[in-house]
């Protein structure tokens, strides 16, 4: 399994303000679902940050996202290790397959692959 990118997910009630602020630093919008906006560096597309009001399809808001090349394999490894799965593996309508797992410090990690 290979990690493709890691990005913070910042819970925010000021998505529009953050979008404008980070555009000043050179970020460009790459995704906007209304409740989550992701901005990326045009020169280094894997350098991203997401701003989220709350996750509309999961019971908790993740603290970070980790994109992997094989989310099914990552899920099996986490499940078999006994890690706490917070949100089950599923395919979302916007084209990602993902699950949430809690790390040893209690942070929720959104592990995903694009389909």
Backbone bond lengths (Angstrom), bond angles and torsions (degrees), N, CA, C in turn:
res aa  C-N    CA-C-N  psi(-1)  N-CA   C-N-CA  omega(-1)  CA-C   N-CA-C  phi
1 X - - - 1.445 - - 1.528 107.66 -
2 X 1.321 115.76 138.31 1.458 121.85 -177.82 1.525 110.05 -121.37
3 X 1.327 116.21 136.33 1.466 121.31 174.84 1.523 107.91 -83.22
4 X 1.322 116.06 128.04 1.470 121.38 179.42 1.517 112.09 -94.09
5 X 1.344 116.46 -37.31 1.464 120.60 178.77 1.511 109.25 -165.46
6 X 1.314 114.79 157.26 1.458 122.95 175.09 1.514 106.24 -130.40
7 X 1.337 117.08 134.82 1.458 118.58 179.34 1.514 110.70 -144.74
8 X 1.340 115.22 144.87 1.456 118.95 175.34 1.523 110.40 -72.78
9 X 1.325 114.92 147.93 1.457 121.95 172.39 1.523 105.39 -116.49
10 X 1.329 115.65 112.13 1.458 121.63 -175.52 1.518 108.87 -100.13
11 X 1.333 116.06 119.49 1.458 119.15 176.32 1.524 107.27 -71.57
12 X 1.342 116.21 130.60 1.462 120.09 -171.59 1.521 111.73 -150.03
13 X 1.309 115.66 139.80 1.460 121.80 169.27 1.527 110.20 -99.00
14 X 1.336 116.61 0.73 1.465 122.77 -177.26 1.529 110.55 -120.30
15 X 1.321 116.94 52.78 1.464 119.98 -176.44 1.520 111.22 -59.68
16 X 1.323 118.27 -46.12 1.465 120.70 -178.65 1.528 110.99 -62.19
17 X 1.310 117.08 -43.76 1.468 120.38 178.78 1.514 112.14 -62.53
18 X 1.328 116.90 -41.06 1.465 120.04 177.63 1.517 111.39 -67.95
19 X 1.314 116.64 -37.97 1.473 120.12 177.18 1.537 109.39 -58.03
20 X 1.308 116.85 -48.23 1.472 121.40 -179.49 1.523 111.48 -65.28
21 X 1.338 117.45 -42.84 1.460 121.82 -179.77 1.524 111.34 -61.09
22 X 1.322 117.35 -49.69 1.464 120.70 -176.44 1.527 112.58 -73.07
23 X 1.319 117.37 -22.97 1.478 119.45 171.71 1.519 110.00 -63.61
24 X 1.338 116.96 -35.33 1.469 120.74 177.44 1.525 111.60 -61.69
25 X 1.332 116.83 -27.13 1.466 121.43 178.04 1.527 112.55 -88.41
26 X 1.335 117.24 0.63 1.456 121.00 176.20 1.516 115.38 102.93
27 X 1.326 117.59 0.35 1.463 119.62 177.06 1.526 110.23 -73.84
28 X 1.336 115.46 151.73 1.464 121.64 175.65 1.518 109.27 -124.91
29 X 1.319 115.92 147.02 1.458 121.02 179.33 1.525 110.18 -69.98
30 X 1.334 116.33 129.62 1.464 120.57 177.27 1.528 111.96 -118.23
31 X 1.346 117.19 -13.35 1.458 120.47 177.43 1.524 108.70 -156.79
32 X 1.330 115.95 137.98 1.463 121.37 174.74 1.522 108.31 -145.01
33 X 1.326 115.45 108.16 1.461 120.62 177.11 1.530 111.05 -105.17
34 X 1.330 116.55 10.40 1.457 120.84 -178.15 1.514 111.44 90.80
35 X 1.312 117.65 -54.66 1.468 122.52 179.94 1.524 112.39 -92.32
36 X 1.336 116.74 -11.62 1.469 121.92 174.53 1.522 108.54 -143.65
37 X 1.324 115.07 136.29 1.459 122.54 175.82 1.526 107.04 -127.29
38 X 1.333 116.59 131.83 1.458 121.15 177.21 1.515 108.87 -115.69
39 X 1.319 114.96 132.84 1.459 122.89 178.64 1.524 108.13 -117.05
40 X 1.334 116.43 145.10 1.460 121.18 -177.70 1.513 110.58 -137.88
41 X 1.316 114.98 157.28 1.453 121.84 173.97 1.527 108.49 -76.73
42 X 1.340 118.95 128.38 1.462 119.93 178.65 1.534 112.94 -63.46
43 X 1.334 117.43 -31.90 1.465 120.02 -177.77 1.531 112.78 -85.76
44 X 1.333 116.74 -22.96 1.462 122.39 178.80 1.522 107.48 -135.51
45 X 1.340 117.96 80.30 1.463 121.80 -171.38 1.532 115.75 -56.44
46 X 1.319 118.38 -24.63 1.465 119.89 178.81 1.525 112.23 -76.98
47 X 1.324 118.06 -10.64 1.467 121.97 175.60 1.522 107.24 -83.36
48 X 1.332 115.76 101.51 1.461 121.17 -172.25 1.517 111.48 -135.79
49 X 1.326 114.61 160.17 1.457 122.78 171.02 1.522 107.23 -143.25
50 X 1.339 115.92 140.63 1.464 120.78 177.34 1.518 109.51 -116.05
51 X 1.327 115.33 144.71 1.462 123.04 174.20 1.517 107.01 -119.19
52 X 1.349 115.85 129.25 1.459 120.64 -172.53 1.526 109.79 -135.86
53 X 1.342 115.71 134.22 1.461 119.09 173.27 1.524 108.87 -71.58
54 X 1.304 117.38 -52.64 1.464 125.74 171.94 1.515 105.92 -167.78
55 X 1.320 116.72 154.77 1.455 119.63 -178.38 1.518 108.76 -75.19
56 X 1.318 117.13 119.34 1.463 121.80 -174.97 1.523 114.35 -78.99
57 X 1.335 118.11 -9.49 1.472 119.33 -178.52 1.520 112.84 -124.13
58 X 1.336 117.18 11.58 1.463 120.32 -179.09 1.534 109.11 -139.59
59 X 1.324 116.90 160.09 1.464 120.21 -175.46 1.526 114.96 -74.78
60 X 1.321 118.01 -16.18 1.463 121.89 -179.54 1.520 109.42 -137.96
61 X 1.322 115.58 162.84 1.466 121.53 175.47 1.524 107.88 -94.89
62 X 1.337 117.92 125.18 1.460 119.46 -179.16 1.534 111.85 -72.03
63 X 1.326 114.87 158.07 1.464 121.46 176.95 1.519 112.04 -91.25
64 X 1.311 116.22 -25.64 1.461 120.89 179.63 1.519 109.24 -157.26
65 X 1.325 115.31 162.61 1.460 121.89 175.59 1.519 109.06 -120.95
66 X 1.312 115.41 141.71 1.461 122.36 174.89 1.519 106.51 -126.98
67 X 1.324 115.99 115.06 1.461 120.24 176.19 1.520 108.75 -90.56
68 X 1.321 115.68 128.27 1.462 122.16 178.62 1.523 109.25 -120.73
69 X 1.322 115.88 163.99 1.465 118.89 -179.99 1.523 112.50 -79.62
70 X 1.344 118.03 -19.82 1.468 121.19 -178.65 1.529 109.14 -141.04
71 X 1.317 116.25 89.18 1.460 120.87 -176.25 1.525 111.76 -67.87
72 X 1.318 117.86 -29.75 1.467 120.03 177.89 1.529 110.51 -65.24
73 X 1.320 116.83 -40.96 1.469 120.78 177.34 1.530 110.14 -66.59
74 X 1.332 117.28 -41.57 1.466 120.74 178.64 1.529 110.64 -62.05
75 X 1.328 116.41 -41.06 1.459 121.05 178.58 1.533 110.48 -61.87
76 X 1.317 116.51 -45.45 1.464 120.68 179.77 1.529 111.07 -60.74
77 X 1.317 116.91 -42.78 1.465 120.84 179.39 1.526 110.28 -62.94
78 X 1.329 117.36 -46.83 1.467 120.64 -179.05 1.529 111.18 -66.00
79 X 1.304 117.17 -44.18 1.468 121.20 179.17 1.531 110.56 -61.28
80 X 1.319 116.06 -47.51 1.464 120.56 -177.85 1.528 112.49 -67.55
81 X 1.330 117.02 -24.19 1.472 120.50 179.60 1.526 111.51 -79.06
82 X 1.325 116.53 -13.81 1.453 120.39 -177.37 1.511 114.02 90.31
83 X 1.328 117.30 6.15 1.465 120.70 178.34 1.523 109.67 -61.87
84 X 1.320 116.03 151.46 1.466 120.64 -178.74 1.523 110.27 -78.39
85 X 1.315 116.86 112.34 1.463 122.60 175.18 1.530 106.60 -82.82
86 X 1.321 116.49 119.14 1.463 122.25 -175.84 1.525 111.43 -92.08
87 X 1.322 116.16 -30.53 1.469 122.97 -178.95 1.525 106.10 -141.34
88 X 1.327 118.82 124.84 1.473 120.99 -172.66 1.530 113.17 -67.69
89 X 1.292 114.96 159.08 1.462 121.90 176.99 1.522 109.40 -62.57
90 X 1.320 116.09 126.58 1.466 121.15 177.76 1.519 110.47 -159.83
91 X 1.317 114.41 161.59 1.460 121.60 177.12 1.522 107.95 -96.48
92 X 1.327 115.71 126.62 1.466 121.75 -178.71 1.526 109.70 -91.88
93 X 1.309 116.56 155.29 1.467 121.80 -175.86 1.525 113.37 -64.17
94 X 1.338 118.87 -20.62 1.466 120.37 -178.87 1.529 112.86 -93.06
95 X 1.342 117.03 12.43 1.460 119.59 167.66 1.511 117.17 100.06
96 X 1.321 118.18 16.35 1.462 119.81 174.43 1.523 109.39 -117.89
97 X 1.311 114.67 152.02 1.462 121.50 171.56 1.517 104.11 -112.57
98 X 1.348 117.75 128.31 1.453 119.36 -171.58 1.523 112.68 -153.59
99 X 1.332 112.95 165.26 1.459 122.42 170.21 1.519 107.22 -148.65
100 X 1.330 116.26 161.98 1.464 121.74 176.40 1.520 107.84 -113.42
101 X 1.327 115.51 139.38 1.456 121.78 177.39 1.536 107.88 -135.17
102 X 1.320 116.57 145.59 1.462 121.35 -179.80 1.532 108.66 -93.08
103 X 1.352 116.52 131.24 1.461 120.09 178.41 1.537 109.57 -83.50
104 X 1.342 118.65 173.85 1.458 120.96 -175.91 1.538 114.75 -59.69
105 X 1.335 117.93 -24.05 1.462 121.05 178.19 1.527 112.82 -92.03
106 X 1.332 117.05 2.46 1.455 120.71 177.28 1.512 115.42 94.74
107 X 1.336 117.59 -1.70 1.474 120.23 177.60 1.521 109.66 -71.31
108 X 1.320 115.17 145.76 1.462 120.44 178.37 1.523 108.35 -97.42
109 X 1.330 115.97 124.70 1.462 122.57 -178.94 1.531 108.43 -109.56
110 X 1.315 115.71 125.19 1.457 124.17 174.31 1.527 106.52 -87.47
111 X 1.318 117.75 109.78 1.462 122.15 179.65 1.520 106.68 -102.51
112 X 1.343 116.63 126.71 1.457 119.59 -170.98 1.518 113.56 -145.85
113 X 1.315 114.06 161.04 1.475 123.63 168.03 1.523 106.72 -136.33
114 X 1.306 115.70 145.90 1.466 120.28 174.81 1.521 108.53 -84.53
115 X 1.314 116.00 141.94 1.468 120.87 179.97 1.497 110.45 -103.94
